[in-house]
Amino acid sequence: MKAVRCHRYAALDEQGKPAAEPVPLREVLSIDEVGGVECGASQVAIEVHYSGIQYPDALQAMGLYQEKPALPYIPGFDVAGVVQEVGDQVTNIRPGQRVIAFGSTGGLAETFLADTDSVWKAPAEIDLSLCANVGRNYIPAYHSLKVIGNVQAGDLVLADGASGGVGMATVQLAKAMGADVIAAVGSEEKMEVPTEAGADRVLCYGRSRETYRQFKQDVRETAAQLGHPDGVDLIVDVVQGDLFEAALVSTLRPLGKICLVGFAAGQKPIRPGLLLIKQAAVVGSLWKSWAEKNQEAQRRNVGDILGWIAEGTINPRIGHLFEFSDYLKAFELFEQNRGRANTVIRLPAAQQAG
């Protein structure tokens, strides 16, 4: 079968240390012919129709993600496709069914092998391309909102990086949960995605200390207008960087939470004194380890997401759709910080299926 493989980490040298001059991702990725997969007793082999690619996939290929697979590896976390084969112990899935699935790697291949606990039936009548980013975008967003944030109807949620996949998913899911939502983006041209996702307000935080100060004031005023004079209940932060201390912490209500999902603007130290004065809680969001220990609750959470997609409460928005042969364009979007909403790669099987 054919698959995209990463042969070296673009931002690391041969000793695994930061390279003096990182190379472009196009120099470390290629489409290769690789061996087929063998379906284990509790596994499902899936003919991949669509694979979701997001910022962490590019970060992983650079060698800057928390998980570094042994080289060479096949990138891709999320897939949507049709079941080819199931293991002897699999009883909830059968060949021919449309499914979504995810794993740590392996999604950018013609066949994807997944553990049965990581496979769900796709909503009927929904285009599979719309389901290709559930694992990478919607599950971390919902984990942050429900498990960590305990968001209730009427709460106020602030989602930054809201033009990207996780940010957009946070907006949609928070609205589905009955919350008020302020979406935040880095530039005015990025405001369209969270507006279409249903945010109550969309604000721009810019790129400078001056714009951060204005953003902080805008959030406070907007929160009061939305009936939350004490500030934001939960911030789902995918940006971090200077924005965190310069603006985010100050917008929280006392005892509010910031859920750290990512750090698209880089990692900066967090001063505990600032959190103490604000009475703020900062919690890292990694849903996979929680899901392994809370499998039934995780299945309910994913069921919530798929149910909202099926009934139209959530309408996943595809920002970019590329053919398999153009996979590099997807990675370059994130390499150049131009990703919007869900980025999807269509594999040959989807073309053949019509």
KADA-V129759 format. One record per backbone hydrogen bond with DSSP energy under -0.5 kcal/mol. NH is the residue of the N-H (numbers start at 1). CO is the residue of the C=O. Records with the same first field share a line. If there is no record, write none. Layout:
BEGIN
NH = CO ; CO
END
This chain:
BEGIN
3 = 32
4 = 108
5 = 30
6 = 73
7 = 5 ; 28
10 = 8 ; 61
11 = 62
12 = 9
13 = 17
16 = 13
19 = 11
23 = 10
27 = 24
28 = 25
29 = 25
30 = 5
32 = 3 ; 30
34 = 1 ; 32
39 = 37
40 = 38
43 = 40
44 = 114
45 = 85
46 = 44 ; 112
47 = 82
48 = 46 ; 110
49 = 80
50 = 80
51 = 345
52 = 78 ; 132
53 = 343
57 = 54
58 = 54
59 = 55
60 = 56
61 = 57
62 = 58
63 = 59 ; 60
64 = 59
65 = 59
68 = 66
69 = 67
72 = 6
73 = 6
75 = 73
77 = 52
78 = 52
79 = 101
80 = 50
81 = 99
82 = 47
83 = 97
84 = 45
85 = 45
87 = 43
89 = 41
90 = 87
91 = 89
96 = 83
97 = 94
99 = 81
100 = 120
101 = 79
102 = 118
103 = 77
106 = 74
107 = 76
108 = 75
109 = 107
110 = 2
112 = 46
114 = 44 ; 112
116 = 42
118 = 115
119 = 116
120 = 100
122 = 98
126 = 123
130 = 127
131 = 128
132 = 129
134 = 131
137 = 133
138 = 133
139 = 134
141 = 137
142 = 138
143 = 139
144 = 140
145 = 141
146 = 142
147 = 142 ; 143
148 = 143
149 = 144
150 = 146
151 = 145
154 = 178
155 = 152
157 = 155 ; 180
158 = 234
159 = 157 ; 182
160 = 158 ; 236
162 = 184
164 = 161
167 = 161
168 = 164
169 = 165
170 = 166
171 = 167
172 = 168
173 = 169
174 = 170
175 = 171
176 = 172
177 = 173
178 = 175
179 = 174
180 = 155
182 = 157
183 = 181 ; 201
184 = 159
185 = 203
190 = 187
191 = 188
194 = 190
195 = 191
196 = 192
197 = 193
198 = 194 ; 195
199 = 194
200 = 181
201 = 181
203 = 183
205 = 185
206 = 185
212 = 208
213 = 209
214 = 210
215 = 211
216 = 212
217 = 213
218 = 214
219 = 215
220 = 216
221 = 217
222 = 218
223 = 219
224 = 220
225 = 221
226 = 222
227 = 224
228 = 223
231 = 228
232 = 251
233 = 156
234 = 156
235 = 257
236 = 158
237 = 235 ; 259
238 = 236
241 = 266
243 = 240
244 = 240 ; 241
245 = 241
246 = 242
247 = 243
248 = 243
249 = 244
251 = 247 ; 248
252 = 248 ; 249
253 = 232
255 = 278 ; 279
256 = 253
257 = 233
258 = 281
259 = 235
260 = 258 ; 283
261 = 237 ; 259
262 = 237
264 = 238
265 = 239
266 = 263
271 = 269
272 = 270
274 = 271
275 = 271
276 = 272
277 = 273
278 = 274
279 = 275 ; 276
280 = 275
281 = 256
283 = 258 ; 281
285 = 260
286 = 284
290 = 286
291 = 287
292 = 288
293 = 289 ; 290
294 = 290
298 = 294
299 = 295
300 = 296
301 = 297
302 = 298
303 = 299
304 = 300
305 = 301
306 = 302
307 = 303
308 = 304
309 = 305
310 = 306
311 = 307
312 = 308 ; 309
313 = 308
314 = 308
316 = 314
318 = 316
319 = 317 ; 342
320 = 342
322 = 344
324 = 346
326 = 323
327 = 324
329 = 326
330 = 326 ; 327
331 = 327
332 = 328
333 = 329
334 = 330
335 = 331
336 = 332
337 = 334
338 = 333
339 = 333
341 = 163
342 = 317
343 = 53
344 = 320 ; 342
345 = 51
346 = 322
347 = 49 ; 345
350 = 347
351 = 347
352 = 348
353 = 349
354 = 350 ; 351
END
